């Protein structure tokens, strides 16, 4: 009997896969991310990226880099296709939640 999925598809755009975190000092490390678009800015009257966080998820270091993800404050998340988004890490050092700042780099 097939097992029911833990998270049912809610129709929100997601990205799960490789990425890079660029720290404020220019260091870049490989990560794996799981991201979801939290809301569609087109559905929010008078939407402002300064007032609303639109995407969130988790970030995990892919290698043995000696960095703390919390030090990416804020950091740049770069996807393999070159799209980027600014984010704040909400924990660390090797695994962290993240909260996007401004437009999502996916979706």
C-alpha positions as CSV (number, residue, x, y, z in Angstrom):
1,X,0.0,0.0,0.0
2,X,1.5,3.4,-1.0
3,X,2.4,5.7,1.8
4,X,0.6,9.0,1.9
5,X,2.9,12.0,1.3
6,X,3.9,13.9,4.4
7,X,3.2,17.2,2.8
8,X,0.3,17.4,0.4
9,X,0.8,19.6,-2.7
10,X,-0.7,23.0,-1.9
11,X,0.0,24.4,-5.3
12,X,2.6,26.9,-4.1
13,X,5.8,27.2,-6.1
14,X,8.7,25.4,-4.5
15,X,12.4,24.9,-5.2
16,X,14.3,21.9,-3.7
17,X,17.9,21.4,-4.7
18,X,21.4,22.8,-4.9
19,X,22.3,26.4,-4.5
20,X,25.1,28.6,-3.2
21,X,25.1,31.1,-0.2
22,X,27.2,34.2,-0.8
23,X,28.2,35.8,2.6
24,X,28.5,39.6,3.0
25,X,32.4,39.3,2.8
26,X,32.1,37.5,-0.6
27,X,32.7,33.9,0.6
28,X,30.6,31.4,-1.3
29,X,29.6,28.0,-0.1
30,X,27.5,25.2,-1.6
31,X,24.2,24.4,0.0
32,X,21.1,22.3,-0.5
33,X,17.8,24.2,0.0
34,X,14.1,23.6,0.3
35,X,12.2,26.8,-0.4
36,X,8.5,27.7,-0.8
37,X,6.7,30.8,-2.0
38,X,4.6,31.9,1.0
39,X,2.3,34.3,-0.8
40,X,1.7,35.8,-4.3
41,X,2.5,39.5,-4.2
42,X,-0.2,40.1,-6.8
43,X,-2.8,39.1,-4.3
44,X,-1.8,41.6,-1.6
45,X,-3.2,45.1,-1.9
46,X,-0.4,47.8,-1.7
47,X,2.2,45.0,-1.4
48,X,5.7,46.2,-0.4
49,X,8.7,43.9,-0.2
50,X,9.8,46.1,2.8
51,X,6.8,45.0,4.8
52,X,6.3,41.4,3.7
53,X,8.5,38.3,3.5
54,X,7.4,36.3,0.5
55,X,9.5,33.1,0.6
56,X,11.1,30.9,3.2
57,X,12.6,27.5,3.8
58,X,15.7,25.7,4.9
59,X,19.4,25.8,4.0
60,X,21.9,23.0,4.7
61,X,25.7,23.2,4.0
62,X,26.5,20.7,1.3
63,X,30.2,20.3,2.2
64,X,32.6,20.6,5.1
65,X,33.0,24.3,4.9
66,X,34.0,25.9,8.2
67,X,31.2,28.6,8.2
68,X,28.2,29.4,10.2
69,X,25.1,30.0,8.1
70,X,23.8,32.5,10.7
71,X,26.7,34.8,9.7
72,X,25.1,35.3,6.3
73,X,23.1,38.2,7.7
74,X,21.8,39.0,5.2
75,X,23.2,36.7,2.6
76,X,22.6,36.1,-1.1
77,X,21.1,32.7,-2.2
78,X,22.2,31.9,-5.8
79,X,20.4,29.1,-7.7
80,X,22.1,27.1,-10.4
81,X,20.4,29.1,-13.1
82,X,21.9,32.3,-11.8
83,X,18.8,33.8,-10.1
84,X,19.5,35.3,-6.7
85,X,17.5,36.4,-3.7
86,X,18.5,38.0,-0.4
87,X,17.7,36.1,2.8
88,X,18.3,36.0,6.5
89,X,19.4,32.8,8.2
90,X,17.3,32.0,11.3
91,X,19.7,29.5,12.8
92,X,23.0,27.7,12.2
93,X,25.7,26.7,11.9
94,X,25.3,23.9,9.4
95,X,21.5,23.8,9.0
96,X,19.2,26.8,9.2
97,X,15.8,28.1,8.4
98,X,15.7,31.0,6.1
99,X,13.4,33.9,5.5
100,X,13.6,35.6,2.1
101,X,13.9,39.4,1.8
102,X,12.3,40.7,-1.4
103,X,11.5,38.7,-4.5
104,X,11.9,35.0,-4.6
105,X,14.7,33.6,-6.9
106,X,12.3,30.8,-8.0
107,X,8.7,30.3,-9.0
